[in-house]
């Protein structure tokens, strides 16, 4: 059974989460090549836009992954990507990345909160989690701001270019939704005030 796209679309204060399009490909490749993200962002699943679109749609139809673009709410340009991968025991693993010029504005925090809340409620997942290399302090801080709870450390879990990294495990469960909703309200009121 496939995964639905959020309907209505999930919207933040500066962005909307929408399906990947062909015109997103160039920006996605550039984000993956940035020095500070290349180590942590997975390689593109195909060599061209149509291949990427085909891959993410097949994963969605098979119920394995929902991949969304974080797009500017005014001009619809690519700001980054966010996804939830469905694993065993009805658990979702989330991942998120932003282009350099979109960082530092709370976009990733808000997007991670939105997709986590939607995944727990609409997809009825029992848990969502992130695995973050201990040395990727920016991503650990992002998960903390989004409300994820530290659970522990997996030693030598993530591998990149032959180097293994200890990895933080952080999660949210359905009982955390009220806390997430309060954080989203506080974030919205501070942005509008």
For each residue, the residues with C-beta under 8 A, 3 or more apart:
1: 63
2: 60 61 62 63
3: 60 63 64 65 66 86 123
4: 7 122
5: 9 19 60 66 68
6: 9 10 17 68 118 122
7: 4
8: 11
9: 5 6 16 17 18
10: 6 16 17 68 111 114 115 118
11: 8 15 16 17 73
12: 15 16 17 73 107 110 111 114
13: 73 106 110 187 188 191 192
14: 72 73 105 107
15: 11 12 70 71 72 73 79 107 110 111
16: 9 10 11 12 71 73 76
17: 6 9 10 11 12 68 69 70 71 82 111 114 115
18: 9 21 68 69 71 76
19: 5 56 68 69
20: 24 28 52 53 56 67 68 69 81
21: 18 24 49 53 69
22: 25 49 50 53
23: 26 49 78
24: 20 21 27 28 49 69 78
25: 22 28 29 48 49 52
26: 23 29 30
27: 24 30 31 77 78 99
28: 20 24 25 31 32 44 52 78 81
29: 25 26 32 33 44
30: 26 27 33 34 99
31: 27 28 34 37 41 80 81 97 98 99
32: 28 29 37 38 41 42 43 44 97
33: 29 30 38
34: 30 31 37 38 99 100
35: 38
36: 100 138
37: 31 32 34 40 41 97
38: 32 33 34 35 41
39: 136 160 161
40: 37 97 133 136 139 160
41: 31 32 37 38 97
42: 32 45 95
43: 32
44: 28 29 32 47 52
45: 42 51 52 55 56
46: 50 51 52 54 55
47: 44 51
48: 25 51 52
49: 21 22 23 24 25 52 53
50: 22 46 53 54
51: 45 46 47 48 54 55
52: 20 25 28 44 45 46 48 49 55 56
53: 20 21 22 49 50 56 57
54: 46 50 51 57 58
55: 45 46 51 52 58 59
56: 19 20 45 52 53 59 60 65 67
57: 53 54 60 61
58: 54 55 61 62
59: 55 56 62 64 65 66 67
60: 2 3 5 56 57 63 64 65 66 67
61: 2 57 58
62: 2 58 59
63: 1 2 3 60 86
64: 3 59 60 85 86
65: 3 56 59 60 83 84 85 86
66: 3 5 59 60 83 84
67: 20 56 59 60 81 82 83
68: 5 6 10 17 18 19 20 81 82 83 115
69: 17 18 19 20 21 24 78 79 80 81
70: 15 17 78 79 80 81 82 96 98 102 107 108 111
71: 15 16 17 18 76 77 78 79
72: 14 15 75 76 77 79
73: 11 12 13 14 15 16 76
74:
75: 72
76: 16 18 71 72 73
77: 27 71 72
78: 23 24 27 28 69 70 71 99
79: 15 69 70 71 72 98 99 102 107
80: 31 69 70 96 97 98 99 102 107 108 111
81: 20 28 31 67 68 69 70 95 96 97
82: 17 67 68 70 94 95 96 97 111 112 115
83: 65 66 67 68 94 95 96
84: 65 66 92 93 94 115 119 123 125 128
85: 64 65 92 93 94 95
86: 3 63 64 65 90 91 92 123 125
87: 91 92 93
88: 91
89: 126 127
90: 86 124 125 126 127
91: 86 87 88 125 126 127 128 129
92: 84 85 86 87 119 123 125 127 128 129
93: 84 85 87 128 129 130 131
94: 82 83 84 85 112 115 116 119 128 129 130
95: 42 81 82 83 85 130
96: 70 80 81 82 83 108 111 112 115 142
97: 31 32 37 40 41 80 81 82 108
98: 31 70 79 80 102 103 107 108
99: 27 30 31 34 78 79 80 102 103
100: 34 36 103
101:
102: 70 79 80 98 99 105 107 108
103: 98 99 100 107 108
104:
105: 14 102
106: 13 109 110 187 191
107: 12 14 15 70 79 80 98 102 103 110 111
108: 70 80 96 97 98 102 103 111 112 142 146
109: 106 112 113 142 145 146 187
110: 12 13 15 106 107 113 114 184 187
111: 10 12 15 17 70 80 82 96 107 108 114 115
112: 82 94 96 108 109 115 116 142 143 146
113: 109 110 116 117 146 147 180 183 184 187
114: 10 12 17 110 111 117 118 184
115: 10 17 68 82 84 94 96 111 112 118 119
116: 94 112 113 119 120 128 146 147 148 172 180
117: 113 114 120 121 177 180 181 184
118: 6 10 114 115 121 122 123
119: 84 92 94 115 116 122 123 125 128
120: 116 117 123 124 125 127 128 172 173 174 176 177
121: 117 118 124 174 177
122: 4 6 118 119
123: 3 84 86 92 118 119 120
124: 90 120 121
125: 84 86 90 91 92 119 120 128 174
126: 89 90 91 173 174
127: 89 90 91 92 120 171 172 173
128: 84 91 92 93 94 116 119 120 125 171 172
129: 91 92 93 94 148 169 170 171 172
130: 93 94 95 139 143 148 168 169 170 171
131: 93 154 157 158 167 168 169
132: 136 139 140 143 167 168 170
133: 40 136 139 158 160 165 166 167 168
134: 140 153 165 166 167 168
135: 165
136: 39 40 132 133 139 140 165
137: 140 141
138: 36 141 142
139: 40 130 132 133 136 142 143
140: 132 134 136 137 143 144 168 170
141: 137 138 144 145
142: 96 108 109 112 138 139 145 146
143: 112 130 132 139 140 146 148 168 170
144: 140 141 147 148 150 170
145: 109 141 142
146: 108 109 112 113 116 142 143 183
147: 113 116 144 172 176 179 180 183
148: 116 129 130 143 144 170 171 172
149: 170 171 172 176
150: 144 168 169 170
151: 169 170 171
152: 168 169
153: 134 166 167 168 169
154: 131 157 166 167 169
155: 166
156: 164 165 166
157: 131 154 164 165 166 167
158: 131 133 164 165 167
159: 162 163 164 165
160: 39 40 133 163 165
161: 39
162: 159
163: 159 160
164: 156 157 158 159
165: 133 134 135 136 156 157 158 159 160
166: 133 134 153 154 155 156 157
167: 131 132 133 134 153 154 157 158
168: 130 131 132 133 134 140 143 150 152 153
169: 129 130 131 150 151 152 153 154
170: 129 130 132 140 143 144 148 149 150 151
171: 127 128 129 130 148 149 151
172: 116 120 127 128 129 147 148 149 176 180
173: 120 126 127 176
174: 120 121 125 126 177
175: 178
176: 120 147 149 172 173 179 180
177: 117 120 121 174 180 181
178: 175 181 182
179: 147 176 182 183
180: 113 116 117 147 172 176 177 183 184
181: 117 177 178 184 185
182: 178 179 185 186
183: 113 146 147 179 180 186 187
184: 110 113 114 117 180 181 187 188
185: 181 182 188 189
186: 182 183 189 190
187: 13 106 109 110 113 183 184 190 191
188: 13 184 185 191 192
189: 185 186 192 193
190: 186 187 193
191: 13 106 187 188
192: 13 188 189
193: 189 190
